[in-house]
């Protein structure tokens, strides 16, 4: 009998991710290895869909923006004075900024530079995009006590210190 995906199993997925138009977003060059059971290793909706599946199963899962990187938020677009940035600034560069309450770090990407102003966008590049996952469950194994204690996978394809 094939191993089943249940809480505290380590799951290896071969996958690709496309947008609804079929454009490849992630070619899945490296398999995804995660600890199953609510450890935030993958999108919760994806984990829910995989629960109870078996090694060797193939499936397609479509995630709406809500279940992936969230909806696009206009309020995360800021226009700043160029003097606040290094001289070598270019479109495409990213900056981390801690939120006003100091809680969370947002990554802002520079999307435009003009007339002494810099436009930065704090949305994830895939915000507002639905994602289509084509998945093959490559391997399922019991997690070690240490992996469960740490809440993530160790060893090949997993977490390295």
Legacy VTK file of the C-alpha trace (Angstrom):
# vtk DataFile Version 3.0
C-alpha trace
ASCII
DATASET POLYDATA
POINTS 161 float
0.000 0.000 0.000
1.204 3.485 -0.866
1.953 5.867 2.027
-0.867 8.336 2.736
-0.475 12.084 3.311
-1.535 12.647 6.926
-0.392 14.930 9.747
3.346 14.699 10.450
4.347 13.152 7.146
7.072 14.640 4.976
5.773 15.106 1.450
7.838 15.585 -1.708
5.968 17.154 -4.612
7.000 17.428 -8.232
5.068 20.391 -9.558
4.709 23.254 -11.977
2.797 26.459 -11.390
1.090 28.374 -14.197
-1.132 31.424 -14.320
-4.643 31.015 -15.794
-3.272 31.892 -19.277
-0.896 28.935 -19.098
2.278 30.987 -18.579
4.771 29.048 -16.418
5.423 30.876 -13.138
7.509 28.156 -11.482
8.898 25.254 -13.508
9.326 23.197 -10.322
13.002 22.585 -11.109
13.503 21.714 -7.444
10.851 19.456 -5.889
8.908 20.953 -3.002
9.458 19.133 0.285
7.289 20.083 3.238
6.041 18.835 6.597
2.290 18.120 6.356
-0.114 19.069 9.126
-0.516 22.830 9.482
3.135 23.917 9.775
2.751 26.664 7.136
5.092 24.872 4.735
2.754 25.458 1.794
-0.455 27.362 1.084
-3.146 26.040 3.499
-5.634 25.387 0.675
-3.029 23.322 -1.172
-2.259 21.324 1.969
-5.985 20.736 2.537
-6.343 19.361 -1.008
-3.330 17.057 -0.597
-4.514 15.623 2.725
-5.422 11.941 2.388
-3.753 11.593 -1.018
-1.160 8.920 -1.724
2.359 8.694 -3.091
2.048 8.533 -6.885
-1.168 10.609 -7.071
-1.318 13.398 -9.627
-3.676 16.327 -9.326
-4.312 19.842 -10.519
-5.204 22.528 -7.995
-6.282 26.054 -8.848
-5.793 28.640 -6.130
-7.603 31.957 -6.236
-5.521 34.996 -5.162
-7.130 34.805 -1.687
-5.615 31.345 -1.200
-2.225 32.271 -2.682
-0.462 35.662 -2.480
-3.562 37.752 -1.759
-5.415 40.391 -3.713
-3.634 43.368 -5.207
-3.634 46.244 -2.711
-3.449 49.730 -4.245
-2.540 51.228 -0.864
0.831 49.441 -1.000
1.960 51.621 -3.900
3.989 54.540 -2.605
5.579 57.508 -4.337
8.715 58.632 -2.545
11.321 61.328 -3.038
14.286 59.912 -4.974
16.672 61.492 -2.432
15.588 58.818 0.071
17.165 56.130 -2.115
20.738 55.247 -3.102
22.011 56.909 -6.286
22.341 53.645 -8.186
18.646 52.810 -7.789
17.010 50.970 -10.701
13.559 49.688 -11.571
13.243 46.120 -10.293
15.309 46.640 -7.141
13.718 45.601 -3.844
13.836 47.166 -0.411
12.620 45.805 2.907
10.633 48.149 5.055
9.321 47.408 8.521
5.651 48.332 8.871
4.719 51.375 10.943
3.710 49.195 13.902
7.074 47.395 13.649
5.265 44.095 13.206
5.976 42.985 9.715
8.596 43.497 7.058
7.252 44.262 3.621
9.356 44.025 0.524
8.842 46.928 -1.831
9.866 46.695 -5.480
10.815 49.777 -7.468
8.393 49.970 -10.409
9.124 53.436 -11.807
11.593 56.306 -11.467
10.718 59.715 -12.935
11.112 63.411 -12.189
12.915 62.911 -8.894
10.265 60.513 -7.641
10.458 56.760 -7.081
7.381 54.543 -7.268
7.566 51.463 -5.054
5.060 48.614 -4.814
4.707 46.487 -1.670
2.495 43.878 -3.314
3.902 40.418 -3.949
4.642 40.126 -7.701
1.928 37.444 -7.858
-0.688 39.346 -5.823
-4.034 39.225 -7.591
-2.975 36.243 -9.723
-4.743 32.884 -9.613
-2.265 29.971 -9.621
-2.699 26.582 -11.271
-0.595 23.823 -9.699
0.063 20.549 -11.533
1.301 18.189 -8.845
2.644 14.668 -8.591
3.112 13.291 -5.082
6.644 11.911 -5.453
7.244 10.665 -1.924
5.517 10.422 1.450
7.340 9.385 4.618
6.859 9.696 8.365
8.482 12.790 9.814
11.172 12.357 12.445
10.526 13.505 16.014
13.065 16.279 15.465
11.304 17.512 12.304
7.963 17.570 14.113
9.545 19.413 17.049
11.060 22.043 14.749
8.018 22.265 12.484
9.998 21.772 9.267
11.860 19.214 7.179
15.532 18.423 7.690
18.040 16.894 5.262
17.813 16.582 1.487
15.560 19.246 0.022
14.571 20.430 3.474
15.792 23.072 5.853
19.524 23.743 6.227
21.142 25.816 8.945
LINES 1 162
161 0 1 2 3 4 5 6 7 8 9 10 11 12 13 14 15 16 17 18 19 20 21 22 23 24 25 26 27 28 29 30 31 32 33 34 35 36 37 38 39 40 41 42 43 44 45 46 47 48 49 50 51 52 53 54 55 56 57 58 59 60 61 62 63 64 65 66 67 68 69 70 71 72 73 74 75 76 77 78 79 80 81 82 83 84 85 86 87 88 89 90 91 92 93 94 95 96 97 98 99 100 101 102 103 104 105 106 107 108 109 110 111 112 113 114 115 116 117 118 119 120 121 122 123 124 125 126 127 128 129 130 131 132 133 134 135 136 137 138 139 140 141 142 143 144 145 146 147 148 149 150 151 152 153 154 155 156 157 158 159 160
